């Protein structure tokens, strides 16, 4: 089955979720392909993906296996490069744990394909705070982190750390992927900020974020610290870095 769109799903120990999320994406009316980036999950996540490829989904399910936990940012960059090499026009980021609802993928696609935006962000904070089953401490940390990013950088996006996104191909071709610095959740801020500084059109699409029901969260204080302390570097870059030109 042909598709112009690929959903990149990074995994580490997601055996409880991976088959269910794959089937949920493939059940949508709009055809999406999936690329799993597995960082050496010891729980057999990759084996589940390979079994699904062999039995049912070999023409639209793909996997890159890496040797260990190399960071969220490097996983996505590997996926972006693979997607560009294989000719996809719309490239999505999505978590494996159902915190991002697969049913929202067509809405992100429509924002880019039909409405002409270059980046669509599944935003938890564009219409209030739309988060379910998170502890209040985590909600406040995430919400105020995005507020902090907006304050420091002047970046007019409500959900700067969101990891549910659609990029048009030309965005990923223009951003110098090998120069992206952050490996953790700071990667999400850096990619959005870089797209904004280049001049790409960005839309926040309201979504409801639901905390994972199965498996273990990969969030840590160190990951979040990278995002917060790296923001000052982004502000500095915004003043002095030469960004690529907006493609015509």
C-alpha positions as CSV (number, residue, x, y, z in Angstrom):
1,X,0.0,0.0,0.0
2,X,1.5,3.3,-1.1
3,X,1.6,6.3,1.3
4,X,3.0,9.8,1.3
5,X,3.3,9.8,5.1
6,X,5.4,7.9,7.6
7,X,5.0,7.8,11.4
8,X,8.3,7.5,13.3
9,X,8.0,5.8,16.6
10,X,11.0,5.6,18.9
11,X,11.0,2.6,21.3
12,X,12.7,1.3,24.3
13,X,11.0,-1.5,26.2
14,X,7.6,-1.0,24.7
15,X,6.4,-4.6,24.4
16,X,3.1,-3.9,26.1
17,X,2.2,-1.2,23.6
18,X,4.0,-1.6,20.3
19,X,1.7,-4.1,18.5
20,X,-1.4,-2.2,19.7
21,X,-0.1,1.2,18.5
22,X,0.9,-0.2,15.1
23,X,-2.5,-1.8,14.6
24,X,-4.2,1.5,15.7
25,X,-2.3,3.5,13.1
26,X,-2.9,1.0,10.3
27,X,-6.7,0.9,11.1
28,X,-7.0,4.6,10.1
29,X,-8.8,5.4,6.9
30,X,-5.8,7.5,5.8
31,X,-2.9,5.2,4.8
32,X,0.2,5.8,7.0
33,X,3.5,3.8,7.0
34,X,5.4,3.3,10.3
35,X,9.1,3.3,11.0
36,X,10.1,2.0,14.5
37,X,13.4,3.1,15.8
38,X,14.3,0.6,18.6
39,X,17.3,1.3,20.9
40,X,18.2,-2.2,21.8
41,X,15.1,-3.0,23.9
42,X,15.9,-6.0,26.1
43,X,12.2,-6.8,26.4
44,X,11.8,-8.0,22.8
45,X,10.1,-5.0,21.3
46,X,12.0,-5.3,18.1
47,X,11.1,-9.0,17.8
48,X,7.4,-8.1,18.0
49,X,7.8,-5.6,15.2
50,X,9.7,-8.1,13.0
51,X,6.9,-10.7,13.5
52,X,4.3,-8.2,12.4
53,X,6.4,-7.3,9.4
54,X,6.8,-10.9,8.4
55,X,3.1,-11.9,9.0
56,X,1.1,-8.9,7.9
57,X,2.7,-5.5,7.3
58,X,5.9,-6.0,5.4
59,X,5.0,-3.3,2.8
60,X,4.3,-0.5,5.3
61,X,6.1,-1.3,8.5
62,X,9.8,-0.8,8.9
63,X,12.4,-0.9,11.7
64,X,15.8,0.5,12.5
65,X,17.5,-1.3,15.3
66,X,20.3,0.5,17.2
67,X,22.7,-0.8,19.7
68,X,21.6,1.0,22.9
69,X,19.9,4.0,24.4
70,X,21.4,6.8,22.2
71,X,18.8,9.5,22.9
72,X,15.5,10.5,21.6
73,X,16.9,13.2,19.3
74,X,19.3,10.9,17.5
75,X,16.6,8.4,17.1
76,X,14.4,10.9,15.3
77,X,17.2,12.2,13.2
78,X,18.0,8.7,12.0
79,X,14.3,8.3,11.2
80,X,14.1,11.7,9.4
81,X,17.1,10.8,7.2
82,X,15.5,7.4,6.4
83,X,12.2,9.0,5.6
84,X,13.8,11.5,3.2
85,X,15.8,8.8,1.5
86,X,12.6,6.8,0.9
87,X,10.6,9.7,-0.6
88,X,8.0,10.5,2.1
89,X,6.4,13.9,1.9
90,X,5.0,14.1,5.4
91,X,7.0,12.8,8.4
92,X,5.4,12.4,11.8
93,X,6.7,12.0,15.4
94,X,4.6,9.9,17.8
95,X,5.1,8.0,21.0
96,X,4.5,4.3,21.3
97,X,2.5,4.5,24.6
98,X,-0.8,6.0,23.4
99,X,-0.1,9.3,25.1
100,X,-0.6,10.5,21.5
101,X,-3.9,9.4,20.0
102,X,-3.4,7.8,16.6
103,X,-6.8,9.2,15.6
104,X,-5.3,12.7,15.6
105,X,-2.7,11.8,12.9
106,X,-5.2,12.8,10.1
107,X,-5.8,16.2,11.8
108,X,-2.0,16.9,11.8
109,X,-1.8,15.7,8.2
110,X,-4.7,18.0,7.1
111,X,-3.0,21.0,8.7
112,X,0.1,20.5,6.5
113,X,-1.5,18.9,3.4
114,X,-4.8,20.8,3.1
115,X,-4.1,24.0,5.0
116,X,-0.5,24.6,3.7
117,X,1.4,24.7,7.0
118,X,4.9,23.3,7.1
119,X,4.8,22.0,10.7
120,X,1.8,20.8,12.6
121,X,2.1,20.4,16.4
122,X,-0.2,18.3,18.5
123,X,-0.6,20.8,21.2
124,X,-1.6,20.2,24.8
125,X,-1.7,23.8,25.7
126,X,-3.2,25.8,22.8
127,X,-6.7,25.4,24.3
128,X,-6.2,25.4,28.1
129,X,-4.4,22.4,29.6
130,X,-5.5,19.1,27.9
131,X,-3.6,16.4,29.9
132,X,-5.2,13.3,31.4
133,X,-3.8,11.2,34.2
134,X,-0.6,13.1,34.8
135,X,0.4,14.0,38.4
136,X,-0.2,17.7,39.0
137,X,3.6,18.2,39.6
138,X,4.3,16.9,36.1
139,X,1.6,19.0,34.5
140,X,2.9,22.1,36.1
141,X,6.5,21.3,35.2
142,X,5.6,20.8,31.5
143,X,3.3,23.8,31.3
144,X,5.7,26.2,32.9
145,X,8.6,24.8,30.9
146,X,6.8,25.8,27.7
147,X,6.0,29.2,29.2
148,X,9.7,29.6,30.2
149,X,10.8,28.8,26.6
150,X,8.4,31.4,25.2
151,X,9.6,34.0,27.7
152,X,13.3,33.4,27.1
153,X,13.2,33.0,23.3
154,X,10.2,34.9,22.2
155,X,9.0,31.8,20.4
156,X,5.2,32.1,19.9
157,X,4.3,28.4,20.5
158,X,2.3,27.3,23.5
159,X,3.5,23.7,23.6
160,X,7.2,23.9,22.9
161,X,8.1,20.5,24.3
162,X,5.4,18.6,22.4
163,X,6.5,15.3,20.7
164,X,3.5,14.8,18.5
165,X,4.2,16.5,15.2
166,X,4.0,16.4,11.4
167,X,6.8,17.9,9.2
168,X,6.6,18.6,5.5
169,X,9.5,17.1,3.7
170,X,11.0,20.5,2.8
171,X,11.4,21.4,6.5
172,X,13.6,18.4,7.2
173,X,15.5,18.9,4.0
174,X,16.2,22.5,5.0
175,X,17.1,22.1,8.7
176,X,20.7,21.0,9.1
177,X,20.0,17.8,10.9
178,X,23.6,17.0,11.7
179,X,23.9,20.3,13.6
180,X,21.0,19.6,16.0
181,X,22.6,19.6,19.4
182,X,20.1,18.2,21.9
183,X,19.5,14.5,22.3
184,X,16.7,14.5,24.9
185,X,13.5,16.5,25.1
186,X,15.4,19.6,24.3
187,X,15.5,18.2,20.8
188,X,11.8,18.9,20.5
189,X,12.3,22.6,21.4
190,X,15.3,23.0,19.1
191,X,13.6,21.5,16.1
192,X,10.5,23.8,16.5
193,X,12.6,26.8,17.2
194,X,14.8,26.2,14.2
195,X,11.8,25.8,11.9
196,X,10.4,29.0,13.3
197,X,13.7,31.0,12.8
198,X,14.0,29.7,9.2
199,X,10.4,31.0,8.5
200,X,8.4,27.9,8.2
201,X,4.6,28.2,8.9
202,X,3.7,26.3,12.1
203,X,0.2,25.4,13.4
204,X,-0.7,24.1,16.8
205,X,-3.5,21.5,16.6
206,X,-5.3,21.0,19.9
207,X,-5.0,17.4,21.2
208,X,-5.6,15.6,24.5
209,X,-2.5,14.0,26.0
210,X,-3.2,10.8,28.0
211,X,-0.5,9.5,30.3
212,X,0.7,6.0,29.5
213,X,-1.3,3.1,30.9
214,X,1.3,0.4,30.3
215,X,5.1,0.3,30.4
216,X,7.4,2.7,32.2
217,X,7.9,6.4,31.5
218,X,11.3,7.4,30.0
219,X,11.1,11.0,31.4
220,X,13.8,11.9,33.9
221,X,15.0,15.1,35.7
222,X,18.2,15.0,33.6
223,X,16.2,15.0,30.3
224,X,14.1,17.9,31.4
225,X,17.1,19.8,32.7
226,X,18.7,19.6,29.3
227,X,15.6,21.2,27.8
228,X,15.5,24.0,30.3
229,X,19.2,24.9,30.4
230,X,19.6,24.6,26.6
231,X,17.0,27.3,26.0
232,X,19.5,30.0,26.8
233,X,21.7,28.6,24.1
234,X,18.8,28.7,21.7
235,X,18.2,32.4,22.5
236,X,21.9,33.1,21.8
237,X,21.6,31.2,18.5
238,X,18.5,33.2,17.7
239,X,20.7,36.4,17.8
240,X,23.9,35.2,16.2
241,X,23.4,32.0,14.3
242,X,23.0,32.0,10.5
243,X,20.0,29.9,9.7
244,X,19.3,28.3,6.3
245,X,17.1,30.3,4.0
246,X,13.5,29.4,3.5
247,X,13.1,27.3,0.4
248,X,11.0,28.7,-2.4
